[in-house]
Amino acid sequence: MALKPVTATPDHQTYDVVIIGGAMIGSSTAWWISNNKDFNGKVLVVEKDPSYSACSTAHTNSCIRQQFSNELNVRISQFGAEFIKSFRQRLGGDPEIPEITLQSYGYMYFAGNEEFAQTLSEVQQIQAACGAGTEIWSPERIAEAYPFYNLDGIVCGSHNLVDEGYFDGATMFDWWRRKARHNGVEYVTNEVVDIGRNGNRVESVTLASGEVINAGKIINCSGPRAARTAQMAGLDIPVEPRRRYTFIFDAEQKLDRDLPLTIDPSGVHVRSDGQYYLCGCPPDDDTPPDFDDFYLDHAVWEEKLWPVLANRIPAFEAIKVVNSWAGHYAFNTLDQNAIIGPHTEVDNFIFVNGFSGHGFQQSAAMGRGASELVAYGEFRELDMSELGYERIAQNRPFLERAII
Protein backbone atom coordinates (compact mmCIF):
# COMPACT_ATOMS: atom_id res chain seq x y z
CA MET A 1 0.00 0.00 0.00
CA ALA A 2 2.03 2.95 -1.30
CA LEU A 3 1.35 6.18 0.54
CA LYS A 4 2.40 9.74 -0.15
CA PRO A 5 5.30 10.75 2.13
CA VAL A 6 4.38 12.81 5.18
CA THR A 7 5.81 16.34 4.96
CA ALA A 8 5.55 19.52 7.01
CA THR A 9 3.50 21.47 4.46
CA PRO A 10 -0.21 20.86 3.77
CA ASP A 11 -1.28 20.36 0.18
CA HIS A 12 -4.25 22.71 0.50
CA GLN A 13 -5.16 25.95 2.23
CA THR A 14 -8.66 24.83 3.25
CA TYR A 15 -9.88 21.61 4.89
CA ASP A 16 -13.32 20.53 6.02
CA VAL A 17 -11.81 19.00 9.16
CA VAL A 18 -8.51 19.70 10.92
CA ILE A 19 -7.57 17.16 13.60
CA ILE A 20 -4.98 18.36 16.10
CA GLY A 21 -3.03 15.33 17.28
CA GLY A 22 -2.44 12.18 15.24
CA ALA A 23 -1.87 9.48 17.88
CA MET A 24 -4.39 6.78 18.86
CA ILE A 25 -7.47 8.97 19.25
CA GLY A 26 -6.58 11.29 16.38
CA SER A 27 -5.92 8.42 13.97
CA SER A 28 -9.06 6.54 15.02
CA THR A 29 -11.06 9.71 14.40
CA ALA A 30 -9.32 10.27 11.04
CA TRP A 31 -10.01 6.72 9.86
CA TRP A 32 -13.64 6.71 10.95
CA ILE A 33 -14.30 10.06 9.23
CA SER A 34 -12.56 8.96 6.04
CA ASN A 35 -14.47 5.67 6.08
CA ASN A 36 -17.87 7.31 6.55
CA LYS A 37 -19.79 7.02 3.28
CA ASP A 38 -21.70 10.21 4.07
CA PHE A 39 -18.57 12.36 4.31
CA ASN A 40 -16.58 13.41 1.26
CA GLY A 41 -14.57 16.37 2.48
CA LYS A 42 -10.86 16.95 3.05
CA VAL A 43 -9.24 16.01 6.37
CA LEU A 44 -5.90 17.24 7.72
CA VAL A 45 -4.15 15.71 10.74
CA VAL A 46 -1.46 17.86 12.36
CA GLU A 47 1.03 15.89 14.47
CA LYS A 48 4.25 17.46 15.67
CA ASP A 49 6.10 14.22 16.51
CA PRO A 50 6.08 11.61 13.70
CA SER A 51 7.85 9.14 16.01
CA TYR A 52 4.99 9.36 18.54
CA SER A 53 7.61 8.48 21.15
CA ALA A 54 6.45 10.92 23.83
CA CYS A 55 2.68 10.59 23.48
CA SER A 56 0.31 8.62 25.70
CA THR A 57 -0.12 6.10 22.87
CA ALA A 58 3.54 5.07 23.17
CA HIS A 59 3.26 4.50 26.92
CA THR A 60 -0.01 2.63 27.14
CA ASN A 61 -0.59 -0.73 28.83
CA SER A 62 -3.19 -1.47 26.13
CA CYS A 63 -5.87 -2.96 28.37
CA ILE A 64 -9.63 -3.25 28.02
CA ARG A 65 -12.37 -4.00 30.53
CA GLN A 66 -16.13 -3.89 30.92
CA GLN A 67 -15.97 -3.48 34.68
CA PHE A 68 -17.29 0.06 34.85
CA SER A 69 -20.10 1.37 37.02
CA ASN A 70 -21.79 3.42 34.31
CA GLU A 71 -23.70 1.67 31.53
CA LEU A 72 -22.33 4.00 28.86
CA ASN A 73 -18.73 3.15 29.70
CA VAL A 74 -19.61 -0.55 29.62
CA ARG A 75 -21.19 -0.17 26.17
CA ILE A 76 -18.20 1.80 24.88
CA SER A 77 -15.80 -0.96 25.92
CA GLN A 78 -18.06 -3.71 24.59
CA PHE A 79 -17.92 -2.08 21.18
CA GLY A 80 -14.15 -1.75 21.58
CA ALA A 81 -13.83 -5.48 22.22
CA GLU A 82 -16.02 -6.32 19.23
CA PHE A 83 -13.96 -3.99 17.04
CA ILE A 84 -10.66 -5.53 18.15
CA LYS A 85 -11.90 -9.04 17.38
CA SER A 86 -13.15 -8.01 13.91
CA PHE A 87 -10.34 -5.56 13.15
CA ARG A 88 -9.28 -6.92 9.75
CA GLN A 89 -12.88 -7.17 8.56
CA ARG A 90 -13.66 -3.68 9.85
CA LEU A 91 -10.76 -2.24 7.89
CA GLY A 92 -11.82 -3.87 4.65
CA GLY A 93 -10.64 -7.47 4.86
CA ASP A 94 -7.22 -6.91 3.27
CA PRO A 95 -5.13 -10.00 4.20
CA GLU A 96 -2.17 -7.67 4.75
CA ILE A 97 -3.98 -6.32 7.80
CA PRO A 98 -3.19 -8.50 10.81
CA GLU A 99 -5.81 -10.09 13.00
CA ILE A 100 -5.64 -8.65 16.52
CA THR A 101 -6.03 -10.98 19.46
CA LEU A 102 -7.78 -9.90 22.61
CA GLN A 103 -5.96 -11.72 25.40
CA SER A 104 -8.92 -12.33 27.70
CA TYR A 105 -7.04 -12.91 30.94
CA GLY A 106 -9.67 -10.83 32.66
CA TYR A 107 -9.62 -8.27 35.42
CA MET A 108 -9.77 -9.07 39.14
CA TYR A 109 -10.86 -6.19 41.36
CA PHE A 110 -10.15 -6.99 45.01
CA ALA A 111 -12.31 -5.51 47.75
CA GLY A 112 -10.43 -4.98 51.00
CA ASN A 113 -13.47 -3.88 53.01
CA GLU A 114 -17.22 -4.42 53.11
CA GLU A 115 -18.01 -0.99 51.70
CA PHE A 116 -16.07 -1.58 48.48
CA ALA A 117 -17.42 -5.14 48.30
CA GLN A 118 -20.91 -3.65 48.26
CA THR A 119 -19.86 -1.24 45.50
CA LEU A 120 -18.49 -4.11 43.40
CA SER A 121 -21.72 -6.04 43.89
CA GLU A 122 -23.84 -3.07 42.81
CA VAL A 123 -21.81 -2.32 39.70
CA GLN A 124 -21.73 -6.04 38.78
CA GLN A 125 -25.50 -5.83 38.38
CA ILE A 126 -25.12 -2.89 36.00
CA GLN A 127 -22.52 -4.81 33.99
CA ALA A 128 -24.65 -7.97 33.92
CA ALA A 129 -27.63 -5.98 32.62
CA CYS A 130 -25.39 -4.99 29.68
CA GLY A 131 -24.48 -8.63 29.01
CA ALA A 132 -21.02 -8.51 30.60
CA GLY A 133 -19.70 -11.68 32.19
CA THR A 134 -18.65 -10.15 35.51
CA GLU A 135 -19.09 -12.27 38.62
CA ILE A 136 -18.49 -11.60 42.31
CA TRP A 137 -16.23 -14.28 43.74
CA SER A 138 -15.72 -15.25 47.35
CA PRO A 139 -12.17 -15.67 48.66
CA GLU A 140 -12.70 -19.43 48.55
CA ARG A 141 -13.61 -19.38 44.86
CA ILE A 142 -10.70 -17.05 44.08
CA ALA A 143 -8.30 -19.40 45.88
CA GLU A 144 -9.60 -22.38 43.92
CA ALA A 145 -9.10 -20.67 40.54
CA TYR A 146 -5.92 -18.74 41.42
CA PRO A 147 -4.15 -20.47 44.32
CA PHE A 148 -1.12 -18.18 44.11
CA TYR A 149 -2.91 -15.20 45.73
CA ASN A 150 -2.51 -14.32 49.38
CA LEU A 151 -6.09 -13.39 50.20
CA ASP A 152 -5.56 -12.03 53.69
CA GLY A 153 -7.81 -9.00 54.08
CA ILE A 154 -9.74 -9.66 50.85
CA VAL A 155 -13.53 -9.68 51.21
CA CYS A 156 -14.34 -10.59 47.60
CA GLY A 157 -13.21 -10.18 44.01
CA SER A 158 -14.98 -8.92 40.90
CA HIS A 159 -13.86 -11.03 37.94
CA ASN A 160 -14.65 -11.28 34.24
CA LEU A 161 -12.89 -13.48 31.67
CA VAL A 162 -15.04 -12.42 28.71
CA ASP A 163 -13.52 -9.71 26.50
CA GLU A 164 -11.37 -8.30 29.29
CA GLY A 165 -7.60 -8.26 29.20
CA TYR A 166 -5.16 -6.67 26.80
CA PHE A 167 -4.51 -6.37 23.07
CA ASP A 168 -1.98 -5.11 20.55
CA GLY A 169 -3.11 -1.51 20.46
CA ALA A 170 0.08 -0.35 18.73
CA THR A 171 -0.79 -2.40 15.64
CA MET A 172 -4.35 -1.09 15.67
CA PHE A 173 -3.04 2.49 15.82
CA ASP A 174 -0.58 1.86 12.99
CA TRP A 175 -3.26 0.49 10.68
CA TRP A 176 -5.78 3.17 11.52
CA ARG A 177 -3.19 5.73 10.48
CA ARG A 178 -2.22 3.83 7.32
CA LYS A 179 -5.82 3.29 6.24
CA ALA A 180 -6.78 6.89 6.98
CA ARG A 181 -3.97 8.06 4.71
CA HIS A 182 -4.97 5.48 2.10
CA ASN A 183 -8.49 6.96 2.23
CA GLY A 184 -7.12 10.44 1.50
CA VAL A 185 -6.53 11.89 4.95
CA GLU A 186 -3.47 14.10 4.89
CA TYR A 187 -0.98 13.97 7.77
CA VAL A 188 1.61 16.71 8.26
CA THR A 189 4.54 16.88 10.65
CA ASN A 190 3.92 20.27 12.13
CA GLU A 191 2.45 21.99 15.16
CA VAL A 192 -0.63 24.14 15.63
CA VAL A 193 0.46 27.31 17.42
CA ASP A 194 -2.73 29.36 17.12
CA ILE A 195 -6.40 28.95 16.33
CA GLY A 196 -8.35 31.66 14.58
CA ARG A 197 -11.78 32.31 16.07
CA ASN A 198 -14.52 34.69 15.01
CA GLY A 199 -17.28 34.89 17.62
CA ASN A 200 -18.86 31.46 18.05
CA ARG A 201 -16.88 29.85 15.22
CA VAL A 202 -13.30 28.70 14.84
CA GLU A 203 -12.05 29.39 11.35
CA SER A 204 -8.39 28.47 10.99
CA VAL A 205 -5.23 27.04 12.48
CA THR A 206 -1.79 28.60 12.26
CA LEU A 207 1.11 26.18 11.94
CA ALA A 208 4.56 26.57 13.44
CA SER A 209 5.91 26.87 9.90
CA GLY A 210 3.73 29.95 9.34
CA GLU A 211 0.89 28.66 7.16
CA VAL A 212 -2.65 29.67 8.06
CA ILE A 213 -5.04 26.83 7.19
CA ASN A 214 -8.79 27.39 6.92
CA ALA A 215 -10.86 24.81 8.82
CA GLY A 216 -14.55 23.98 8.66
CA LYS A 217 -14.29 22.02 11.90
CA ILE A 218 -11.43 21.55 14.37
CA ILE A 219 -11.14 18.38 16.44
CA ASN A 220 -8.99 18.46 19.56
CA CYS A 221 -7.21 15.07 19.86
CA SER A 222 -4.10 16.38 21.57
CA GLY A 223 -4.05 14.09 24.61
CA PRO A 224 -2.46 15.58 27.75
CA ARG A 225 -2.01 18.89 25.87
CA ALA A 226 -5.75 19.23 25.27
CA ALA A 227 -6.13 22.28 27.51
CA ARG A 228 -3.30 24.09 25.74
CA THR A 229 -4.96 23.41 22.38
CA ALA A 230 -8.35 24.61 23.65
CA GLN A 231 -6.81 27.78 25.07
CA MET A 232 -5.61 28.75 21.59
CA ALA A 233 -9.30 29.13 20.72
CA GLY A 234 -10.09 30.90 23.99
CA LEU A 235 -11.74 27.80 25.44
CA ASP A 236 -11.22 25.87 28.67
CA ILE A 237 -11.11 22.16 29.40
CA PRO A 238 -10.14 20.49 32.70
CA VAL A 239 -7.48 18.15 31.28
CA GLU A 240 -3.87 17.98 32.44
CA PRO A 241 -0.99 15.49 32.27
CA ARG A 242 -0.63 13.06 35.18
CA ARG A 243 2.38 10.79 35.46
CA ARG A 244 1.82 7.02 35.58
CA TYR A 245 4.51 4.38 36.13
CA THR A 246 4.80 0.99 34.45
CA PHE A 247 7.30 -1.75 35.28
CA ILE A 248 7.84 -5.01 33.40
CA PHE A 249 9.39 -7.72 35.55
CA ASP A 250 10.52 -11.32 35.38
CA ALA A 251 9.80 -13.77 38.19
CA GLU A 252 12.17 -16.47 39.35
CA GLN A 253 9.12 -18.58 40.18
CA LYS A 254 6.62 -18.13 37.36
CA LEU A 255 2.93 -18.63 38.01
CA ASP A 256 1.40 -21.81 36.61
CA ARG A 257 -1.44 -19.96 34.88
CA ASP A 258 -2.26 -16.54 33.44
CA LEU A 259 -2.52 -13.68 35.91
CA PRO A 260 -5.62 -11.49 35.45
CA LEU A 261 -5.13 -7.76 35.65
CA THR A 262 -5.37 -7.62 39.42
CA ILE A 263 -6.24 -4.39 41.18
CA ASP A 264 -5.02 -4.58 44.76
CA PRO A 265 -6.74 -2.47 47.46
CA SER A 266 -3.47 -0.50 47.64
CA GLY A 267 -4.03 0.78 44.09
CA VAL A 268 -1.22 -1.33 42.60
CA HIS A 269 -2.20 -3.32 39.52
CA VAL A 270 -0.41 -6.30 37.93
CA ARG A 271 -1.05 -8.75 35.09
CA SER A 272 0.62 -11.31 32.84
CA ASP A 273 2.53 -9.85 29.91
CA GLY A 274 3.75 -12.70 27.73
CA GLN A 275 6.64 -14.40 29.50
CA TYR A 276 6.87 -11.47 31.92
CA TYR A 277 4.54 -9.50 34.18
CA LEU A 278 3.42 -5.87 34.04
CA CYS A 279 2.58 -3.72 37.03
CA GLY A 280 2.01 -0.07 37.75
CA CYS A 281 0.60 2.62 39.99
CA PRO A 282 0.22 6.38 40.23
CA PRO A 283 2.79 8.38 42.18
CA ASP A 284 1.89 9.31 45.75
CA ASP A 285 2.25 12.97 44.77
CA ASP A 286 -0.19 12.94 41.84
CA THR A 287 0.31 16.48 40.59
CA PRO A 288 0.61 17.53 36.92
CA PRO A 289 4.15 17.36 35.51
CA ASP A 290 5.41 19.43 32.60
CA PHE A 291 4.34 18.08 29.23
CA ASP A 292 7.85 16.83 28.46
CA ASP A 293 8.66 15.53 31.96
CA PHE A 294 8.79 11.73 31.92
CA TYR A 295 10.95 11.30 35.00
CA LEU A 296 10.63 7.79 36.43
CA ASP A 297 11.00 7.60 40.21
CA HIS A 298 12.61 4.19 40.71
CA ALA A 299 12.02 4.42 44.45
CA VAL A 300 8.36 3.63 43.66
CA TRP A 301 9.44 0.13 42.71
CA GLU A 302 11.37 -0.54 45.90
CA GLU A 303 9.09 1.24 48.32
CA LYS A 304 5.59 0.62 46.93
CA LEU A 305 5.26 -1.84 44.08
CA TRP A 306 7.53 -4.69 45.12
CA PRO A 307 6.27 -4.90 48.73
CA VAL A 308 2.64 -5.00 47.57
CA LEU A 309 3.37 -7.60 44.89
CA ALA A 310 5.30 -9.86 47.24
CA ASN A 311 2.53 -9.65 49.81
CA ARG A 312 -0.37 -10.33 47.44
CA ILE A 313 1.43 -12.98 45.33
CA PRO A 314 4.18 -14.61 47.45
CA ALA A 315 5.77 -16.12 44.33
CA PHE A 316 6.74 -12.54 43.43
CA GLU A 317 9.15 -12.26 46.32
CA ALA A 318 12.03 -12.94 43.88
CA ILE A 319 11.50 -10.75 40.82
CA LYS A 320 13.65 -8.55 38.58
CA VAL A 321 12.70 -5.45 36.58
CA VAL A 322 13.45 -5.84 32.86
CA ASN A 323 11.86 -2.62 31.58
CA SER A 324 10.11 0.46 32.94
CA TRP A 325 8.74 3.79 31.82
CA ALA A 326 6.69 6.79 32.86
CA GLY A 327 3.83 7.96 30.69
CA HIS A 328 1.16 10.64 30.95
CA TYR A 329 -2.56 10.20 31.38
CA ALA A 330 -4.71 12.90 29.80
CA PHE A 331 -6.40 13.39 33.15
CA ASN A 332 -9.87 14.93 33.35
CA THR A 333 -9.79 16.64 36.74
CA LEU A 334 -13.59 16.97 36.89
CA ASP A 335 -14.52 13.29 36.75
CA GLN A 336 -11.76 11.23 35.06
CA ASN A 337 -13.96 10.40 32.08
CA ALA A 338 -13.84 11.18 28.37
CA ILE A 339 -15.09 14.45 26.92
CA ILE A 340 -16.50 14.08 23.42
CA GLY A 341 -18.56 16.61 21.55
CA PRO A 342 -18.68 20.25 20.46
CA HIS A 343 -18.13 23.21 22.72
CA THR A 344 -21.44 24.61 23.95
CA GLU A 345 -20.83 28.01 22.32
CA VAL A 346 -18.25 27.26 19.61
CA ASP A 347 -19.99 24.34 17.97
CA ASN A 348 -17.45 23.63 15.22
CA PHE A 349 -14.73 22.97 17.82
CA ILE A 350 -15.04 19.32 18.86
CA PHE A 351 -13.39 17.76 21.91
CA VAL A 352 -12.20 14.13 22.01
CA ASN A 353 -10.19 14.39 25.18
CA GLY A 354 -9.66 13.57 28.86
CA PHE A 355 -9.60 9.77 28.79
CA SER A 356 -7.70 9.45 32.07
CA GLY A 357 -6.17 6.11 31.11
CA HIS A 358 -9.12 4.68 29.15
CA GLY A 359 -8.13 5.99 25.72
CA PHE A 360 -7.03 2.77 24.03
CA GLN A 361 -10.05 0.74 25.05
CA GLN A 362 -12.43 3.57 24.16
CA SER A 363 -10.70 4.69 20.96
CA ALA A 364 -12.89 2.74 18.52
CA ALA A 365 -16.17 4.09 19.91
CA MET A 366 -14.76 7.59 20.23
CA GLY A 367 -13.52 7.71 16.65
CA ARG A 368 -16.87 6.46 15.41
CA GLY A 369 -18.70 9.01 17.55
CA ALA A 370 -16.54 11.89 16.35
CA SER A 371 -17.13 10.87 12.72
CA GLU A 372 -20.89 10.91 13.34
CA LEU A 373 -20.67 14.40 14.82
CA VAL A 374 -18.79 15.56 11.73
CA ALA A 375 -21.08 13.89 9.20
CA TYR A 376 -24.48 14.22 10.91
CA GLY A 377 -24.11 16.65 13.80
CA GLU A 378 -25.25 13.95 16.23
CA PHE A 379 -24.38 10.52 17.59
CA ARG A 380 -26.01 7.65 15.70
CA GLU A 381 -24.77 4.21 16.81
CA LEU A 382 -24.22 4.95 20.50
CA ASP A 383 -25.46 8.09 22.18
CA MET A 384 -22.49 9.49 24.08
CA SER A 385 -24.00 12.90 24.79
CA GLU A 386 -23.64 12.25 28.54
CA LEU A 387 -19.90 12.65 27.94
CA GLY A 388 -20.33 15.94 26.12
CA TYR A 389 -18.84 19.31 26.97
CA GLU A 390 -22.10 20.58 28.48
CA ARG A 391 -21.34 18.77 31.75
CA ILE A 392 -17.96 20.53 31.86
CA ALA A 393 -19.59 23.93 31.41
CA GLN A 394 -22.08 23.11 34.17
CA ASN A 395 -19.45 21.56 36.50
CA ARG A 396 -21.61 18.40 36.58
CA PRO A 397 -19.44 15.27 36.91
CA PHE A 398 -20.21 12.09 35.00
CA LEU A 399 -20.43 9.48 37.76
CA GLU A 400 -18.08 6.54 37.36
CA ARG A 401 -17.07 4.61 40.49
CA ALA A 402 -14.77 2.06 38.81
CA ILE A 403 -11.64 4.13 38.25
CA ILE A 404 -8.14 2.63 38.45
RARA-V624479 format. One record per run of one state. SS is the DSSP state (2 for helix, 1 for strand, 0 for the rest). FROM is the first residue (numbers start at 1). TO is the last residue. If there is no record, write none. Layout:
SS|FROM|TO, SS|FROM|TO
//
This chain:
0|1|6, 1|7|7, 0|8|13, 1|14|20, 0|21|23, 2|24|34, 0|35|42, 1|43|47, 0|48|55, 2|56|59, 0|60|62, 1|63|64, 0|65|70, 2|71|85, 0|86|86, 2|87|90, 0|91|101, 1|102|103, 0|104|106, 1|107|111, 0|112|113, 2|114|129, 0|130|134, 1|135|137, 0|138|138, 2|139|145, 0|146|155, 1|156|160, 0|161|164, 1|165|167, 0|168|168, 2|169|182, 0|183|185, 1|186|189, 0|190|191, 1|192|198, 0|199|200, 1|201|207, 0|208|211, 1|212|220, 0|221|222, 2|223|232, 0|233|238, 1|239|251, 0|252|260, 1|261|263, 0|264|268, 1|269|273, 0|274|275, 1|276|282, 0|283|298, 2|299|312, 0|313|313, 2|314|317, 0|318|318, 1|319|332, 0|333|338, 1|339|342, 0|343|348, 1|349|353, 0|354|358, 2|359|376, 0|377|384, 2|385|387, 0|388|389, 2|390|393, 0|394|404
//
